Amino acid sequence: MIGIVTLQIGPIIASLFVSFTDWDGLTQASWIGLGNYSRLTRDPLFEKTLWNTVIFTLGAVPLTVVVALFLAVLLETPKLIGRTLFRTVLFTPYVTSAVAIGLVWSEFYAPDGTLNSILANFGIDGPNWLTDLNFAMPAVIVVAVWQGMGYPMVILLAGLQNIPTSLYEAALLDRAGRWRQFCSITLPLLTPHLFFVIIVQFIMSFQVFAIIYVMTGGGPGNATNILIYYLYQTAFTFGRIGYASAMAWVLFLIIGLVTFFQWRLQKRWVFYGT
């Protein structure tokens, strides 16, 4: 409890107070009330990074959930040889250092890297993936999906293992194909797990940092500069701790509101099987 209060609850309360001040972290803080929050409404870079965060979320979350669901169903196939090994390999990126992942993928995306070498074999001149305004964000999203698919895959695997096999046996007696079984049995009974996975992935997508920091540094031209990275820059590069604290609380409110509405709407699409 002392550790939680000192290292978590205490700093959270302190950041709320700091968000109402003009403070660089070193000199005396001056109280400015809602000045930082008012400034956010007139900050074009804040608007840009918020929009980039939304784009990243809309790209990364659906892809991560779909890929994780596909892998979970594939790995639950009884006839698949080496299922345990495949599960371990696919989960490994999730527990690997994001910095290491960012460095490896940066080399993969380099102008003379592996990806462009592969494309060159097909007569395709690959772009500078991480410095091109049109390709930088999609390239980062692909890395985020690859790194993050392991955790939801494990959650969905657990859900698949809890579905009674008798339901599939009854479906086979009714001559239902695999696709019909998936739509009528698997997907409905997995909705509680899917709901949990979507909420967690949404929260994580709004807090992604290391990949952006290592691979693009928010560039090119702020094309991949998302809200949490701009917050970091504001606090530790520009020395505006108060303004960064206001951003943090706005981010907290956004995540909290979206999560609240997802919980309120869960009964409309979550099927709790018995």
KOLMAR-219987 format. One line per 3 residues: number of its first residue (from 1); their letters; for each residue x, y negated, z negated of C-alpha. Coordinates in pm, 1 decimal, m for minus. Layout:
<rs>
NUM) A) X:Y:Z; ... $
</rs>
This chain:
<rs>
1) MIG) 0.0:0.0:0.0; 285.7:m239.6:m77.8; 437.5:m165.7:262.5 $
4) IVT) 106.6:m218.8:442.8; 35.6:m547.2:264.9; 389.7:m677.4:308.1 $
7) LQI) 459.6:m570.2:664.6; 113.6:m572.3:826.3; m166.0:m753.5:642.5 $
10) GPI) 60.1:m1033.5:516.6; 199.8:m1128.2:859.9; m148.7:m1113.1:1013.5 $
13) IAS) m285.7:m1362.3:760.5; 26.2:m1577.9:798.9; m10.4:m1584.6:1178.1 $
16) LFV) m367.9:m1712.2:1142.6; m243.9:m2001.6:932.0; 47.6:m2068.2:1169.6 $
19) SFT) m189.8:m2081.1:1468.3; m328.2:m2407.9:1326.7; 16.9:m2567.1:1307.5 $
22) DWD) 288.3:m2702.5:1532.8; 588.0:m2492.6:1427.5; 906.9:m2378.0:1596.0 $
25) GLT) 996.1:m2122.2:1331.3; 1277.8:m2329.0:1183.4; 1165.2:m2679.5:1089.8 $
28) QAS) 874.5:m2792.7:874.6; 536.3:m2694.9:1017.0; 281.4:m2969.2:1080.9 $
31) WIG) m93.1:m2907.5:1062.1; m274.7:m2976.8:1392.1; m601.5:m2789.8:1334.2 $
34) LGN) m749.2:m2653.3:1657.7; m488.6:m2826.8:1870.4; m322.2:m2504.5:1985.9 $
37) YSR) m654.2:m2347.7:2080.1; m758.4:m2661.0:2265.8; m430.1:m2656.1:2452.9 $
40) LTR) m491.6:m2299.4:2567.5; m798.5:m2412.6:2761.1; m579.1:m2652.5:2960.4 $
43) DPL) m280.6:m2421.5:3011.5; m271.4:m2293.2:3373.0; m7.2:m2032.8:3289.6 $
46) FEK) m225.2:m1893.4:3010.6; m510.5:m1861.0:3260.2; m275.4:m1696.4:3509.9 $
49) TLW) m140.3:m1443.3:3259.8; m489.5:m1364.9:3132.3; m604.1:m1295.4:3486.6 $
52) NTV) m295.2:m1080.2:3549.5; m378.6:m883.5:3234.2; m731.7:m821.0:3361.2 $
55) IFT) m596.4:m704.8:3698.9; m347.3:m475.8:3527.2; m620.1:m332.0:3304.5 $
58) LGA) m863.5:m275.2:3592.2; m588.8:m97.1:3782.4; m418.7:102.7:3508.5 $
61) VPL) m708.7:220.2:3290.0; m930.7:387.4:3554.2; m630.5:547.8:3726.0 $
64) TVV) m490.0:676.2:3396.8; m822.7:829.1:3290.7; m887.0:988.8:3632.1 $
67) VAL) m534.9:1134.5:3656.6; m549.4:1257.0:3295.5; m888.1:1422.0:3355.8 $
70) FLA) m764.3:1588.2:3673.8; m453.3:1721.1:3499.3; m652.5:1838.8:3197.2 $
73) VLL) m893.4:2036.9:3415.0; m603.8:2176.6:3618.3; m405.3:2281.3:3310.8 $
76) ETP) m709.9:2448.4:3158.2; m728.5:2687.5:3454.0; m677.6:3036.0:3304.1 $
79) KLI) m482.3:3170.5:3603.2; m227.0:2888.3:3603.1; 119.3:3026.0:3524.3 $
82) GRT) 335.1:2822.5:3286.7; 54.8:2607.1:3146.3; 240.0:2534.4:2821.7 $
85) LFR) 550.0:2419.6:3010.1; 347.8:2192.1:3237.8; 167.7:2037.7:2940.2 $
88) TVL) 500.1:1960.9:2772.8; 650.6:1812.0:3088.6; 347.4:1592.3:3158.8 $
91) FTP) 330.2:1470.5:2798.9; 702.0:1386.2:2781.0; 679.1:1040.7:2949.8 $
94) YVT) 436.6:925.4:2679.5; 692.2:983.0:2403.1; 991.0:863.1:2606.4 $
97) SAV) 1139.7:518.1:2547.1; 963.1:259.5:2762.9; 1296.0:83.9:2815.1 $
100) AIG) 1450.6:400.4:2958.2; 1145.8:453.9:3179.1; 1163.2:94.1:3302.0 $
103) LVW) 1532.0:125.2:3391.1; 1486.4:452.4:3578.6; 1186.6:327.6:3775.1 $
106) SEF) 1365.0:1.2:3854.0; 1634.4:206.2:4026.5; 1365.0:410.3:4200.5 $
109) YAP) 1199.9:90.1:4330.8; 1529.0:m81.4:4425.9; 1565.8:m200.2:4790.4 $
112) DGT) 1821.1:78.3:4847.0; 1659.1:312.2:4597.0; 1501.1:654.0:4624.4 $
115) LNS) 1154.0:541.9:4731.4; 1273.6:330.9:5023.2; 1514.3:608.5:5124.9 $
118) ILA) 1221.8:849.9:5143.1; 1016.4:600.9:5344.3; 1310.4:541.1:5579.1 $
121) NFG) 1304.7:910.8:5672.4; 956.3:849.8:5814.2; 1059.4:534.2:5995.9 $
124) IDG) 903.9:302.4:5738.3; 1090.4:m5.4:5619.5; 1002.5:m25.0:5250.9 $
127) PNW) 961.9:m364.1:5078.1; 1144.7:m499.6:4775.4; 884.6:m350.6:4544.6 $
130) LTD) 958.8:m546.4:4228.1; 1030.2:m883.0:4393.3; 742.1:m889.2:4640.8 $
133) LNF) 432.5:m1083.0:4531.8; 201.5:m825.2:4689.6; 367.9:m508.4:4560.7 $
136) AMP) 509.5:m598.2:4216.8; 185.8:m552.9:4020.3; 81.9:m226.1:4192.3 $
139) AVI) 435.2:m92.0:4136.2; 415.2:m169.3:3764.5; 66.1:m17.0:3741.0 $
142) VVA) 194.5:309.8:3890.4; 466.3:327.0:3624.0; 215.2:250.3:3348.0 $
145) VWQ) m15.4:529.1:3470.2; 272.9:776.2:3493.6; 389.8:692.7:3142.3 $
148) GMG) 47.6:677.3:2979.3; m134.8:976.2:3125.7; 3.7:1226.1:2872.1 $
151) YPM) m193.2:1113.2:2567.2; m542.0:1104.4:2726.5; m460.2:1433.9:2898.6 $
154) VIL) m406.5:1600.1:2559.7; m729.0:1451.3:2420.8; m928.0:1572.0:2721.2 $
157) LAG) m764.0:1914.6:2700.4; m888.5:1942.3:2344.0; m1236.3:1848.8:2463.5 $
160) LQN) m1229.2:2109.6:2738.9; m1129.1:2380.1:2493.7; m1431.6:2296.8:2276.5 $
163) IPT) m1681.4:2354.0:2557.6; m1849.0:2695.4:2509.1; m1759.1:2942.9:2785.5 $
166) SLY) m2114.9:3076.3:2770.3; m2232.6:2762.7:2951.5; m2005.8:2836.1:3246.8 $
169) EAA) m2113.4:3200.7:3247.1; m2477.3:3092.3:3263.1; m2392.8:2853.3:3546.0 $
172) LLD) m2226.7:3134.5:3740.8; m2542.7:3342.7:3703.7; m2731.5:3050.0:3855.6 $
175) RAG) m2476.9:3048.4:4143.1; m2342.0:2705.3:4053.8; m2012.7:2620.9:4223.6 $
178) RWR) m1710.2:2464.3:4052.7; m1808.9:2111.9:4148.3; m2162.2:2161.0:4015.8 $
181) QFC) m2023.7:2308.2:3693.8; m1792.0:2011.7:3654.6; m2070.5:1756.1:3708.6 $
184) SIT) m2336.8:1934.6:3503.3; m2132.3:2086.6:3219.8; m1774.6:1962.9:3194.5 $
187) LPL) m1823.7:1591.1:3249.2; m2131.2:1545.9:3025.5; m1974.0:1737.4:2736.2 $
190) LTP) m1648.5:1543.8:2774.4; m1810.0:1200.0:2749.0; m1727.9:1152.8:2375.9 $
193) HLF) m1362.3:1219.4:2453.1; m1373.6:1000.5:2763.5; m1525.8:720.6:2559.3 $
196) FVI) m1244.2:740.5:2304.9; m977.9:758.9:2577.1; m1115.6:457.6:2765.6 $
199) IVQ) m1121.5:239.9:2452.3; m766.8:337.9:2355.0; m635.4:284.5:2707.7 $
202) FIM) m804.9:m55.5:2727.2; m642.0:m169.4:2403.6; m302.1:m37.9:2513.5 $
205) SFQ) m326.2:m202.1:2856.2; m375.4:m543.5:2694.2; m61.8:m486.8:2485.2 $
208) VFA) 181.1:m348.8:2745.2; 516.4:m523.2:2715.1; 833.0:m314.9:2750.4 $
211) IIY) 774.5:m210.3:3112.3; 712.5:m570.4:3219.3; 1011.4:m692.4:3018.7 $
214) VMT) 1253.1:m440.6:3169.5; 1126.4:m408.4:3526.0; 1012.4:m755.5:3636.9 $
217) GGG) 1051.4:m1005.5:3353.4; 708.1:m1139.2:3450.5; 814.9:m1212.9:3806.6 $
220) PGN) 814.2:m1268.1:4090.0; 649.1:m1606.2:4052.4; 459.3:m1489.2:3741.7 $
223) ATN) 288.7:m1221.0:3952.1; 335.7:m965.3:3673.1; 346.3:m1204.4:3379.2 $
226) ILI) 73.0:m1074.8:3150.8; m62.7:m1226.1:2832.0; 148.2:m1035.7:2579.2 $
229) YYL) 468.3:m1116.2:2771.3; 377.7:m1485.0:2794.1; 312.6:m1476.1:2419.2 $
232) YQT) 661.3:m1333.3:2366.5; 816.3:m1601.0:2587.5; 629.1:m1878.3:2409.2 $
235) AFT) 737.7:m1760.7:2065.4; 1096.3:m1645.4:2115.7; 1211.7:m1824.3:2431.2 $
238) FGR) 1036.3:m2159.8:2404.2; 1024.2:m2164.7:2021.8; 653.4:m2250.8:1992.9 $
241) IGY) 551.7:m2011.7:1716.6; 225.5:m2188.1:1638.0; 109.4:m2187.6:1998.0 $
244) ASA) 205.1:m1820.2:2035.9; 9.8:m1733.5:1719.7; m298.3:m1897.5:1870.4 $
247) MAW) m251.9:m1680.0:2181.0; m225.2:m1371.7:1962.0; m555.8:m1447.5:1791.6 $
250) VLF) m727.0:m1515.4:2123.2; m595.3:m1180.0:2245.6; m724.0:m1016.9:1926.2 $
253) LII) m1070.5:m1168.6:1979.9; m1081.9:m1053.2:2343.1; m988.9:m695.5:2253.0 $
256) GLV) m1226.1:m697.6:1956.1; m1523.6:m826.8:2156.0; m1477.2:m585.4:2445.4 $
259) TFF) m1432.6:m292.9:2206.4; m1743.4:m399.7:2012.2; m1956.5:m407.1:2327.6 $
262) QWR) m1820.1:m68.5:2432.0; m1924.7:76.1:2095.6; m2268.2:m84.2:2127.9 $
265) LQK) m2318.8:66.1:2473.1; m2179.2:410.6:2394.7; m2519.0:571.8:2329.2 $
268) RWV) m2628.3:486.0:2682.4; m2365.7:703.0:2846.0; m2207.4:929.0:2583.9 $
271) FYG) m2363.5:1276.7:2570.7; m2312.5:1454.8:2240.1; m2352.2:1822.7:2313.1 $
274) T) m2432.9:2079.7:2049.2 $
</rs>
